[in-house]
Amino acid sequence: VHFLQIWIVPDRTLFAAGATVGDVARTACSTAGVKPLAQQLLAEVNCLRPDTLTSIATIPGVSLGAGALPQLNVGAARGLRAANRGEAITISSSTRATAQQYVLYYWYQHGRCTSVVSLAAKPGRSNHESGVAIDVPSYSAWKSRLTAQGFRWLGASDVVHFDYQGAGAVDIRSLAVKAFQRLWNRNHPSDRIAEDGVWGDATASRMDRAPAGGFAIGPSCSGDATPTPPPTPTPTPAIV
């Protein structure tokens, strides 16, 4: 009974209680609980490499799943816009921040939330962390139009998955890890970790303890950050 009580705790309650990424991994079956932190991480990526990611939320016809962030490689976003031409298309997963991948990988390692994920890559290795990947449930209807605009269909191993390989494609996986390392150090000057973009035990242990609702000192493109409110929370597998 106690297990069931934990299972039904909604992500917004976890956020309100000051949950860590580890709390979300161990008690929820949605990555939505770490979305505020994930948004900070992708903003930090754009500080590390400006104009690499852009919003796809304003592309007419694009509908995003609950756990999907509205960010994509600039070239991939341009290809998506050209492919859908304003027609309705649902994207269940797009660019995924390292915090979200940590949760998915935890579930995979511990056999949790098997209805959500059956395979997950270690953080820093997922195609979705690259910034060029999308999952399209109605893949058969969109395959020809997406591939004509620079997307590669993964095929039978993951039929919903497309990777953009056209002009402007940039793989940000190492930057995604480095973005977390920078934010952690900015908020924990006495518990610093290497900012090398490499996922290891030190980075993993800090991710587990990182605030799902976002760090008090957020992204900074100048290197001098001041405390800012975490982003408002809002009430998924290629190598997943």
N, C-alpha and C positions, 0 to 999 in steps of 0.2 A: 504494500500500500504506500509506504514511504517513497518507493521508487516511482510509482505512478504520480505522486504529488510533485516530485521534481520534474518529471517528464513534461507536464503540462504547463510549467511556468513559461509564460510568453517572453520573447526576447526583449520587449520593451520594459518588462519588470526587471529582468537581469540588468539592463542598462541603468535603470533608476536606482538599483541597489549598488551600483559601482562595481559591476562584474569585471573580471579580467577575461582575457581571451581564453585562458584555460577553463574558466567557469563555463563559458559558452560551449566550448568543445565537449565538456563533460556532462552538461545538463540540457542542451538544446539539440534540435535536429534541423537547424537553419543557420546559415551564415549571416543572416540579417542582423543578428546581435552585435557583430563586430563591424558593421557597415560604417559607423562614424569614424572609427580608427582607420578603416580601409580607405576612406575618402581622404584623410590626412596623408596617408602613405603615398597615394597617387599624386597628390598635390606636391609632395616633397620630390617625387620623381620628376615632375615637370620643372622643379627648381634645379635639379641636377642636370637635366637635359631639356632646356626650354623648347616649347612648341613641338614636343614629341607626342603628347596626348591631347586629345580634344574631346569635347562633349558630343555625344550622338543623340542626346535627349531631344534636341531641336530638329532632328531630321524628320520630315513629315512621314507618317506611317509607321515609324519605328516604335515598337512596344517592348519594354524590358521586363523580365521576370523579377520576382521580389528580391532575389539575392544579387541581381546583376547591377554592376556599377555602370553609369552612363559615360564611360570613358573608353576611347579606342585610339590606336595609332592614327596620326593625321592622315596618312595615305589610305589606311584601311577605311577610315570614316568617309573619305572622298569616294572610294570604291563602293562602299555600301550605299551612299546616296545615289550614285549613278546606277546601281543595280536595282534598287527598289523604286526609284522614280516616283516617290510619294505614295506608293501602294503599301497596304498594311503588311508588316512583317514582324513576327515575334522573335525576339532574341532571348533565350533562357539563360545564357551566360556570355559574358564579354571579358574585358580586362579584369583580372582578379588580383587583388592586393595580397601581399604575403600573409597578412593576418587571416584572410579567408582561406588561403591554401593550408595554413597551419591547422585550422579547424577540420578541414576535409581530410587531411593526412592523419590527424589524430583519430578520426572516426574509422578510417581504413585500417590503421594499425590495431585498434582496439575492438574492431567488429561492431562499432556503433552505427546507428542510422543507415542500415544496409539498404533501406528502400530509397535512400537519397544518393548514396555513393557506394560503388562496389570496387572501385580502383582509384587511387590517388597518388600523385607523385609527391616526393619530398618538396617542401618549400624551396623556391628558387629554381625548380626544374619543370614546372608545369607549363604547357603551351599557353594556358590562359594568363599566366603571369608575364608573357612576352609582350602583351599589348596589341597583338595582331590577330587574336583568335576570337571566334564567335561560335556559339551553338545555336542552330536554327531548327526547331522541331519539325517544321514543314520543309525539310531539306530538299525533298525531291522536286518540289515546286520552284525552288530557288537555285538549285545547283547550276543550271546552265547560265543564269544571269549573274550569279556571284563569280563563277569561274571566268566569265568573260571580262570581269573587272579586276582580275588579279588575285582572286581567292583560290586556294587549293582545297579541294574536298578530300578529307582524310580517307574516306572509303568505308568498307564494311566494318572495320575495327571500331569506328565511332561515327556512325552515319550522320549525326547532326552537326559534326564539327568541320569548320572551315578555318584555314590560316591564310591571312593576306600575305602575298609574296610579291606584290607589284611595286611600283615606284614609291619611294619614301618609307618602305617597311624598315622598322628598327626594333630589334629584340631588346626589351628592357629588363630581362629577368635579373641580371646582376644588380642593376640600379634599383629594382624593387626591394631586394634584400638590404642594399646599402641605405635606402630611404628609411627603413625601420631602424637600422643601427644608428643613423644620425639623429632621429627623433628620440630614441632611447637615451643617447648620450646627452642630448640637449636638456633632457628632463632629469637625468641622473648623473651629474658631473662627478660624483664620488664612486660611481659603479660603471665606469666606461667599458665599452667593448670595441673591438677592432671595426673600423668602418671600411671593410674590404670587399663587401658585396658577396661574401662567401657564407653559406648557411652552415653552421656548426653548432656544437652543444651550447656554447656560450650564448649565441644568438637565440637558439631555441628556448633556453630556460628563461630568457628575458621576455620573449614573445608570450610565453605562458602566463607571465605576471603582468603583462601590459594591459592598460585599461581599455576595455572594449569600446567605451564611450569616447575615446580619443585622449591624447595627451594634453595637459594644461598648456604647455608651450608647444605650439603647433608648427606647421611647415614654415620655412623661411628661405627665401631666395637670396637674401643679403648676408646670411650667416649670423645676423644679430636678431634673435627672435625674442619676443616678449609674450607673456602669458595671454592667451586668447581663449574664449569659450570653446569647448569641443563642439563639433558640428551637431546639429539636431538629428537624432536618430530617425530612420524611416523603417514604419512597421513592415548542381547544380553541376559523362566525364570524358579524343586525343589523350594526351597525358593529362588527366584532370587535376 
